Amino acid sequence: MKAFLEVSASKENLDQVIGFISECLEAVQCPFKQKMQLEVAAEEIFVNIASYAYDSATGRAEIEFSCEDDAVSITFADRGAAFDPLGKEDPDISLSAEERKIGGLGIFMVKKTMDNVTYRRENDRNILTIIKKIK
């Protein structure tokens, strides 16, 4: 199964993005635990695009859903400023919340709950793909 959604990269569209992903996951009979992990990861990634990709301007975000061979792949693309979220050092979770630097916890959680996370910059686009085995 493949599906595609393009929306304005605005937090106001988060419900539409999560609804799209949720419908796709239901269509492929994704188990509850993996569905929740994928939806939380998708929310983190989309909110980051909406918050940081285009500075004060509003651009577009593309979400491509694919399910093949018992694995879900969700790709997020934007034409915002180049940013590799996987290039940042993981936060030191042994420190208390007060001692830890702000930021980075969301993408760390995405990396820990997905089976694979990749980033590439291609044709002036940030392309982040998350993959989760569902069966």
Secondary structure, DSSP 8 states (H G I E B T S, - for coil): -EEEEEEES-GGGHHHHHHHHHHHHHHTT--HHHHHHHHHHHHHHHHHIIIIITTTS--EEEEEEEEETTEEEEEEEE-SS---GGGS----TTS-TTTS-SS-HHHHHHHHHSSEEEEEEETTEEEEEEEEE--
